[in-house]
Amino acid sequence: MGRLYRRLFGRFWNPYLAVLGAGVLSACYFAVTAAQWAVTGEFTRFGGHLLGVAGVDVSGWDYFQLIGWEGTPLDRTGGWVVVGMLAGALVAALLGNDFKFRVPRKRRLFQGLLGGAIAGFGARLALGCNLAAFFTGIPQFSFHAWLFMVALAVGTVAGVKVIRLRFWRGPPKLSAVERLAPLSASAANVPSSGLVASRSAQPFVGVGVALVVAGVAVFLAYAGEWLLSAAALFGVGFGVLIQRGQICFTSAFRDLWVSGRATMSKALAVGLLVATVLTFVVIQSGTPAIIEPSSPGTVVGGLLFGFGIVLAGGCETGMMYRAMEGQVHFVAVFVGNVVGATVLAYGWDHWGIYSALTEGWPEVDLVAAWGAGGALLATVTLVAGWLVFSRWWERRYRYGTGLGSGRQRRPVSESVS
């Protein structure tokens, strides 16, 4: 049993398996709910609810009328997906003994807040984040998702330029070192049994949380809320996958430019290939695709989103599972994300953002434009091309066949990721 446990929550997992699972699950979620796997729309509604508690009536804002405003997060499938993702990530972190409170310096909290706000603003300007406007947008054959992807990549390049600057990293924190840090509990004069006991308790807590979530899902189903129950369970599945596979769209692009590492980029391409084929089947079975405007707002939003997630150190998926691992920095990223998304909701009509960047631009459905076979072939070819490019970039960067030849790039420390 111990060996099976270690396999399930340790060696068994890798980014390819996790992202492939996310691709399958996102297509199944679309088939069951006719909705996309997405989170930032719900973050925006959450910001609106907070304003409502403060006495601000947002029901008349055009953006909330666009994305829907009825009820509370617990009355919407999107709300239960978010709850389920957080619960699933927490369960996976506990079962894997990965939970540990980590509090960064104040400077990092501010950077997370700022980056999260920029990313949240950009995501909602583009009418979706890395999930709705990218990972599920491309398989839905919405051309706007390709615009978002390219803009996202460019934005991450700009973000990498900034985080490499000295002012962003801040002054080094130096201290006198009297001896090497202890490598074991015994070297640190800490009873190893105490450490083992605290870590060994995590899986039991994780099982308890899982039982609570299962009970809530059963209660919702018993109350006749089948879609909400399904959304909660799908959310748990997504949460487990993103935590176990450490799925982060920020690292998929940032790591390419910083260190040439393409593991997550290639994994996302594989997941997209699977999601595209399965989503195509669902669409052909009669479920209408969700197509968004291919507008300057998509491009500007993608640029801001890519820039912001690098500054913040994580996208929405990375933010959620890392917060559930006890990393306080990503709580600040979440707060910033909600603030940025809510500011965009206000500016949509009050500042004329919609009329300037989105109004009048077409919703380009590649299936309608190129036919079902043509859209599928083109999308699969482009995603496969991205996979080939990622592999080529990695080899070119690392092995001296082009860019980066003969140079050692200094990797960004893990504190930035």
N, C-alpha and C positions, 0 to 999 in steps of 0.2 A: 504493500500500500504506500509506503514511504517513497519507493522508487517511482510509482505511478504519479504520486503527487508532485515530485520534483520534475517529472517530465511535463506534466500539464501546466505547471506554473513556472517553469524555468526553461530548460533546453528545448522544449517542444516549440516555442514561439520564435518567430522571426518576422521582420517587416513584410516580407512577401506573403507569407501565410495570413497575417493579420489584415493587410490591405485587400488581398483577394477575398477574404471573408467579408470585409466591409463592402466590397463591390457587390457580392452576392446578396448581402443583407439589404443594401440600399435598393436594389432592384425588387426584392421581395416586399420591402416597405412600400414602395411605389405601387406595386400590384395590389396590396391590401388596402392602402389608404388613399391612393390616387394623389399623394402629396410627396414632396421631396424631403430627403433627409437634410434638415437645415436647423440652425440654432439662432442666428443673429436677428431674425425677425422676431423671435420670442424675447430675445434680450431687449429689443426696442419696445415691445409691448410692456415688458417689465419696467422699463424706465418711465413709460407713460403711466403705469399704475402708481409708481412712486410719486410722480407729480400730482396724481389725483389725490393721494393721501395728504400731500402738502397743500391741497386746495386749488390746484390748477386743472381746469377742465380741458382735456386734450381730445375729446370725442369729435370736435369739429375740425381737427387738423386733417388736411388732405391725405397725409401719409398714412395715418392710422385708418382712415377709411379705405385706403388702397390695400393694406395688408390685413385688415380685419381687426376688430377691436372688441368683440363680444365676450362677455364673461371674464373669468380670471385664468391664470395659467393652468389651473387644475380643471378647467372646463374645455381645454383645447388639446388636440393631439400634439401640437408643437410644444406645449408646456410639459406634457408627460414625457415626450422624447428627451427634453433637457433634464428633467428629474431622473429619468431612467439612466441617461448617460452618466450623470454625476454618481448615482448609486452604483452603477455597474463598474465605473472606474474605481470607486472606493472599495468595492468588494474585491476586484482584481488586485488592487494594491495591497489590501490586507492579506488575502490568500497567498500572495507572493512575497509577503514580509517586506514590502517596499514602502510602508508608511513611516514617515519621520518628519517631525516639525523642523522646518528650516526657515529662519528669518534673515533676510538679506539686510544690507546697509540701507539707510534711508534714501541714499542716492538711487539705488536700484529700484526701490519702491516708486519713486517719482518717475523714473524712466519707464517702468512698467505701466504706470498710470497714463503717461503721455503717449507711449506707443499704442496702448490699448485704445485710447480715445481716437487716435488717427485711424487705426484699423477699423474700429467700429463705424466711424463716419464714412470711410471708404466703402466698407461692405454694404452698408445700406444705400449709399449712392448708386452702387452697382446692382442693387436689388438682390444681393446675395453675397455670401462670403466664399471661402474656399470649398464649401460644401455645395450650396445651392447654385452658385455661379461658376462652379468648376467641376467638382467630383461627381455631382449628379446632373449638372447642366449640360456637360458634354455628352453623356449617354442619352440625354433627352433630345439631342440634335438641335439645340438652340445655338445659333451662331454667336450670340452674345457671350457665351461661355468661352469661346476661343479668343475673343477680344479680351475678355477678363484675364485669361491665362497668360497671354503675351504681356499685358500691362502689369500683371502680378509679378512676372519674372523680372521685368525692367525695374519695378519698384523695389524688389529685393536687392537688386544690384546697387541702387542708390542707398538703401538702408545699410548695406555692408560697408559702403564708403564712409558713412557717418559713424558706425560703431567702431571703425578702425581709428577714428580720430582720438587724439589724446584727451581732449576736453570731455568726450563722451565716456571714456573709460575712467576718467578721474585720476587723481594722484594715487600712486601705489601705497598700499597700507603695509608699512614695514614695522617689524617688531624684533626685538632681540631674541635669538634662539639659543637656549642653553644646551639643548640636546635634541636628538632626532625624535620626532613624534613616535609614540609607541605604536607598534604594529599589531598588538594583540591585547586582549582584555587583561591578561596576566601582567604584561609589561606596564600597563597603566595603573596597576594596583586596584583594578576593578574586578570584583568577583565575576568570573565568566558565567556562573549559574544565573546571576541576576540578569545579565544581558540575554542569555538564552531564553530565560523565562519570559522576558518582556516581548521578545520577538516571537516566541512560540505561541503567545496568546493571540497574536494578530489573526491567524487563520480562523480561530474560533469566533472572534468578533466578526470577521468577514462572513462566516456562515450565518451568524445571527442577523446581519444586515440583509443577506440574501433571502433569508426566510421572511423577513419583514416585507421586503419588496414583493416577493411571491404572494404573500398574503394580501397586499394592496391590490395586486393585479387580479387575484381571484375575487376580491370584494367588488372591484369595478365591473368585472364580467358578470357577477351575480346580480349587480344593480342594473344590468342591461347596457352598460357603457362598454360595449365590445371594442370599439375603435380606440377608446382611451386605454383600455387594458392592453390592447395590442401595441399601442404606441409606447406604453411604459416598458413592455417586454422587449420591443425592438430597441428602445433606448438603452436598456441594460446590456443587450448584445453589442451595440455600438460602443458603449462605455468599456466593456471588457476588452474588446478588440483594440481600441485606441490605446488603452493602458498597457496591455500585454505586448502589443507590437510597437509601442512608443511612436504612434503615428502622429507626425507633426509636419504640416505643409510648409512651415517656416524652414525647417531643416532640409526639406526636399530641394528647395531652391538655394537657401543660404549656404548650405554645405558645398554645393557645386562651385560657388564663387570663392568661398573661403579656403577650402581644403581640397577641392576636386572630388570629394566623396559623393557618389551618386546612388548609394544604396536605397535611400528613401525615394528619390526621384524615379529610379527604375521600378521600385515596388509599386508606386502610384500608377505608373504606366500599365503594369500588369493588371492591377485592380481595375483600372479604367477599361481595359480591353474586355474583361469579364463583364463588368457592369454594362458596357455598351451593348454587347450581344444579348444579355438577359433583358435589359430595358427595351431593346428593339422588339423582342418577342412580346413583352407586355403591351407596348404601344400598338403593335399589329393585332393584338387580341381585343383592342377596343378602348383601352385607357388613354385618354388624350394627354399628349405631352405638355409640359409647362414651358412656354416660350416667353422670353423677356425681350424688351427692346434692345436692339443693337445700336447703342447711342454713344455720344461723347461721355455721358454719365458713366457708362460701363467702363470706358477706358480710364477716365480720371479716377473713378472709384477703385479700379484695379491697381492703379499706380499708388494711390494713397494706402490701400490695404497692404500691398506688398511692402511698402516702406514702413508702415506702422508695425507689422508683425515682426520685422527684424529688430526694430527699436525695442519692442516689448519683450522679445525673446521667445515668442510663441504665438501661434494662431489660435483659433477657437478650440480646436480639438486638443492641441498641446496644452493650452491654458487649462482646460477642464480636467484632464487626467493628472496634470502636475499639481493643481490645487488639491485634488483628492489624495495626492501622495504626501500632502503636508507642506508644500512649498508656498509660503505666504506671499512671495513675490507675485504669483499668478492670481491671487485674490485681487491685488491691485490692478493687474491687467484686466480682469473681469469687470471691475468697477469702471475703469477707463473705457472699456468696450461699451458698456451700457450708456455711459455719459456721451460718448461720441455718436452712437446710434441715435440717441434721443435728440441731440443737437441737430443732426441731419433731418430727423422727422419734423422739427420745428422749421428749419430752413427750407424744406421742400416747397412750401407755398409762401411762407412769410418772407423769405429772402429771394424767392423766384428761382430756386435751383432747378425745379422741375421744368419750368418754361425755358430756361437757358440751356439745359443739358440733356433733357430726355424727351420732352414733348415733341410729337410729330415723327419720331424716328420709328422705323418699322420693326415688327417682331418677326425675325427671319427664322422660319422653320426649314431646316435643311431637307427634311423628308418631303415637304411640299415643294421645295425649290428643285431638288435633284431626283426625286423619286425615292422609294424606300430602299431599293438596292443600291442606288448611287450614294445616298446619304450614309448607309451602313459601310459601304466600301471605303468612302472618303474618310469617315471618322476612324475606322479601324486602321487605315493606312497612316493617317496623321498621328494617332496615338503610338502606333508601332514605330513611326519615324522619331517620335520623342524618346522612345525607349532606346533606339539605336543611337540617337544623339547623346543621351545621357551616358551610355557606355563609352562612346567615342570620346566625350569630354573628359571622363574619368581617366581613361588611358592616356589621353593627350596631356592632361595636367600632371599626372603622376609619373609617367615614364618618359617624359622629355621628347615627345614627338611634335611639340608645338608650343602653345601657350604654357608658360610656367617651366619651360625647359631649362634645366640647370639651376633652378632656384628652389630654395626651401621656403615654403610659405609658413608663416607663423600661424598656427591655428588659433581661433578664438576660444578662449577658455570656456569650460562648461558652465561657468557662472553667467555667461551671456546667453546661453541656449535655454 
